[in-house]
Amino acid sequence: MYKSKIKGTGIYLPKKVMTNDDLSKTVETNDEWIFTRTGIRERRICSTEGGEFPTDMALNAAKDCLAEAKLEPNDIDMILFASVTPDAKLPNSACILQTKLGITNKCAALDIAAACSGFVYGINMADSMIKTGMVKNVLVVGSEMLSREVNWEDRSICILFGDGCGAAIIGRNDEDDQSEVLSGILGADGTGAEFFDQPVGGSVEPIAQSHLDNRTHFMQMKGRDMFKVATRTLADNAKTVMKRAGVSMDEIDWLVPHQANIRIIETTGKLLGIPDEKVIVNIGKYGNTSAATIPIAFYEAIKEGKIKRGDLVLFDAFGAGLTSGATLLRY
Ligand SMILES: CC(C)(COP(=O)(O)OP(=O)(O)OC[C@H]1O[C@@H](n2cnc3c(N)ncnc32)[C@H](O)[C@@H]1OP(=O)(O)O)[C@@H](O)C(=O)NCCC(=O)NCCS
């Protein structure tokens, strides 16, 4: 059986910054309310003029991944594109990205609809397929333009989200390589679907003028219900991947959690007994970018010199569905 490792990372962040003060000009809110409850100060917003749509952002991030991994586009055997805000319904964003990257090897291209857990779903699926020998190098992307799906008149939800993209190439490692994915878990609990959903716009309830008039076609969330399940699930999954790899909490160098809310991150950290200094947090700058939070936070922590090759890193994600997943790896 082969082993896999992260070979390269990349991100793209939209140029436009929207601060809490900007938001307070359009809905009844303020920086203090938002910051104390969520840890968010500002978020990025994609241009609607073009150049920053999800596959555009992914193209930029993927180029950095390829350069770091010292690979050519045609070395990619599969693209896994995690997003709840793909460019279009058809074709999938992975196929669009394949063309934009100039890949001509007819590699597999699949979108993952697992909301905020999508990137971790992609990493764990890629790891499994690399282990069997079916693929060698997989480009895993989390790219979101949530600003399109947020009701900008609903202060309970529009303050939370932002746009952005993070990506990684996960590939077969060399035999003497210390870097490897050690263990993973993926899960879901569909009974909590109504805590965070967007029922309008699918086959059951196609979008109609009445939805547009009443603004009922946007994402909707029961924030308190999400909060409770999120912390419990994040802690349970982290414990499971550590157990599977025979690793204790003390040995973990870095927890890279989904960035939904600073209080969810802090509560999860307490449940796990991990010191704050070992938890990567960047939610203040970007808000919740769904599938993109973990790869962006991971990339930034590497560039800031925090996460180094050889460190034990734990990805921990939770999102609508309710989906969840964790990955333990030696970077
Ligand atoms: C969304 C969240 C910040 C709301 O915090 P909360 O303490 O639960 O707040 P509530 O929704 O109960 O609202 C409390 C009050 O603040 C008000 N309020 C809501 N949004 C506000 C805003 N942006 N600015 C000011 N006041 C606001 C509410 O109207 C309510 O007022 P009321 O008491 O007069 O009715 C919090 O529930 C949360 O972070 N949940 C997790 C959500 C999440 O991250 N999900 C994604 C997981 S992938």
Ligand as a Chemical Component Dictionary entry (heavy atoms), coordinates in Angstrom:
data_LIG
# 
_chem_comp.id                   LIG 
_chem_comp.type                 NON-POLYMER 
_chem_comp.pdbx_formal_charge   0 
_chem_comp.three_letter_code    LIG 
# 
loop_
_chem_comp_atom.comp_id 
_chem_comp_atom.atom_id 
_chem_comp_atom.alt_atom_id 
_chem_comp_atom.type_symbol 
_chem_comp_atom.charge 
_chem_comp_atom.model_Cartn_x 
_chem_comp_atom.model_Cartn_y 
_chem_comp_atom.model_Cartn_z 
_chem_comp_atom.pdbx_ordinal 
LIG C1  C1  C 0 -24.893 33.317 14.765 1  
LIG C2  C2  C 0 -24.498 33.596 16.213 2  
LIG C3  C3  C 0 -23.275 34.484 16.256 3  
LIG C4  C4  C 0 -25.638 34.311 16.901 4  
LIG O1  O1  O 0 -25.304 34.541 18.268 5  
LIG P1  P1  P 0 -26.411 34.294 19.403 6  
LIG O2  O2  O 0 -25.809 34.695 20.674 7  
LIG O3  O3  O 0 -26.869 32.875 19.238 8  
LIG O4  O4  O 0 -27.493 35.355 18.989 9  
LIG P2  P2  P 0 -29.042 35.165 18.716 10 
LIG O5  O5  O 0 -29.246 34.649 17.327 11 
LIG O6  O6  O 0 -29.675 34.370 19.816 12 
LIG O7  O7  O 0 -29.491 36.660 18.794 13 
LIG C5  C5  C 0 -29.338 37.410 20.012 14 
LIG C6  C6  C 0 -29.846 38.810 19.741 15 
LIG O8  O8  O 0 -28.930 39.505 18.877 16 
LIG C7  C7  C 0 -29.626 39.991 17.726 17 
LIG N1  N1  N 0 -28.760 39.933 16.574 18 
LIG C8  C8  C 0 -28.635 38.908 15.674 19 
LIG N2  N2  N 0 -27.711 39.234 14.750 20 
LIG C9  C9  C 0 -27.238 40.460 15.090 21 
LIG C10 C10 C 0 -26.264 41.296 14.513 22 
LIG N3  N3  N 0 -25.576 40.967 13.429 23 
LIG N4  N4  N 0 -26.016 42.477 15.117 24 
LIG C11 C11 C 0 -26.675 42.843 16.212 25 
LIG N5  N5  N 0 -27.633 42.091 16.810 26 
LIG C12 C12 C 0 -27.894 40.898 16.232 27 
LIG C13 C13 C 0 -30.843 39.108 17.595 28 
LIG O9  O9  O 0 -31.870 39.763 16.903 29 
LIG C14 C14 C 0 -31.201 38.851 19.029 30 
LIG O10 O10 O 0 -31.907 39.978 19.522 31 
LIG P3  P3  P 0 -33.147 39.763 20.527 32 
LIG O11 O11 O 0 -32.567 39.109 21.739 33 
LIG O12 O12 O 0 -33.617 41.160 20.748 34 
LIG O13 O13 O 0 -34.117 38.880 19.791 35 
LIG C15 C15 C 0 -24.220 32.292 16.967 36 
LIG O14 O14 O 0 -25.397 31.544 17.154 37 
LIG C16 C16 C 0 -23.233 31.415 16.222 38 
LIG O15 O15 O 0 -22.112 31.801 15.998 39 
LIG N6  N6  N 0 -23.631 30.210 15.866 40 
LIG C17 C17 C 0 -22.813 29.302 15.096 41 
LIG C18 C18 C 0 -23.085 29.554 13.656 42 
LIG C19 C19 C 0 -22.045 28.991 12.767 43 
LIG O16 O16 O 0 -20.915 29.360 12.805 44 
LIG N7  N7  N 0 -22.463 28.103 11.893 45 
LIG C20 C20 C 0 -21.676 27.584 10.852 46 
LIG C21 C21 C 0 -21.085 26.271 11.260 47 
LIG S1  S1  S 0 -20.367 25.549 9.845  48 
# 
loop_
_chem_comp_bond.comp_id 
_chem_comp_bond.atom_id_1 
_chem_comp_bond.atom_id_2 
_chem_comp_bond.value_order 
_chem_comp_bond.pdbx_ordinal 
LIG C1  C2  SING 1  
LIG C2  C3  SING 2  
LIG C2  C4  SING 3  
LIG C2  C15 SING 4  
LIG C4  O1  SING 5  
LIG O1  P1  SING 6  
LIG P1  O2  DOUB 7  
LIG P1  O3  SING 8  
LIG P1  O4  SING 9  
LIG O4  P2  SING 10 
LIG P2  O5  DOUB 11 
LIG P2  O6  SING 12 
LIG P2  O7  SING 13 
LIG O7  C5  SING 14 
LIG C5  C6  SING 15 
LIG C6  O8  SING 16 
LIG C6  C14 SING 17 
LIG O8  C7  SING 18 
LIG C7  N1  SING 19 
LIG C7  C13 SING 20 
LIG N1  C8  SING 21 
LIG N1  C12 SING 22 
LIG C8  N2  DOUB 23 
LIG N2  C9  SING 24 
LIG C9  C10 SING 25 
LIG C9  C12 DOUB 26 
LIG C10 N3  SING 27 
LIG C10 N4  DOUB 28 
LIG N4  C11 SING 29 
LIG C11 N5  DOUB 30 
LIG N5  C12 SING 31 
LIG C13 O9  SING 32 
LIG C13 C14 SING 33 
LIG C14 O10 SING 34 
LIG O10 P3  SING 35 
LIG P3  O11 DOUB 36 
LIG P3  O12 SING 37 
LIG P3  O13 SING 38 
LIG C15 O14 SING 39 
LIG C15 C16 SING 40 
LIG C16 O15 DOUB 41 
LIG C16 N6  SING 42 
LIG N6  C17 SING 43 
LIG C17 C18 SING 44 
LIG C18 C19 SING 45 
LIG C19 O16 DOUB 46 
LIG C19 N7  SING 47 
LIG N7  C20 SING 48 
LIG C20 C21 SING 49 
LIG C21 S1  SING 50 
# 
